[in-house]
Amino acid sequence: MDQFLMQIFAVIHQIPKGNVCTYGQIAKLSGYPGYARHVGKALGNLPEGSKLHGIE
């Protein structure tokens, strides 16, 4: 897994249950400001049944 994906998944994992973040906020917190579309694409490609915290 590349560094970008590891960073965004780490940030998503830290989002408390019941809270939300935009793709832009996740990108910025991951150290990749301006990469909101990349975050969306990465999350759109998660395998079915993924248990990543924050994604339901």
Buried (B, 14 or more C-beta within 10 A) or exposed (E): EEEBBEBBBEBBEEBEEEEEBEBBBBBBBBEBEEBBEBBBEBBEEEEEEEEEEBEE
